[in-house]
Amino acid sequence: MGHRFAFSAEELAAAMLDVAYQRSLSDIPPLESRELLSQDSTPEGTVLRKVRYVLGPVLPSGARQVLGNAEPAWVEEAIWHPVAMRWDWVIVPEVGKDLLNSYGTIQVEPSGDRSTRWVRGRVSVKVPLFGKRAERVIVDGIRQAYDQEGRRLGAWLSR
């Protein structure tokens, strides 16, 4: 999925790396919550970020049986590569770690004084009977969250 911005790739990247901006995303629907846990720069210029997410009440009932009373929560661990203008991310589930595998990239692509943010990834749920349905629900939730976040990113850049 791509989101186009009327700002340069450098401006877009700077906003995405802004800790205040990241903290402003705590209430992105359909997520119940989003919390920036850490964001640290390395001497080489990469940035290591951890964000904890809790999915809102959109999981199929079969997923609730697997999760029990636990929150559908995960930590996204991401590394920013400044030269490539790319985040590489992996999801670390808090519950059912062997049942969910998800990883991907967020690429900032320049186009003159404009830019596009491309979000690409994979989600795999290894649960008999409802794994594919759970994957669709998760992917749909991720798309909705990134669309909401893209609108906020555009507003943040315009302020």
Protein Blocks (a to p, Z undefined) as FASTA:
>chain_A
ZZddfbdfklmmmmmmmmklmmmmmmccfbfbdcdfbdcddfkopacddddddddffbcf
klmmmnmmaccdddddddddfklopacdddddfbhklmpccddddddddehjaccddddd
ddddddehjlmmmmmmmmmmmmmmmmmmmmmmmmmmmZZ
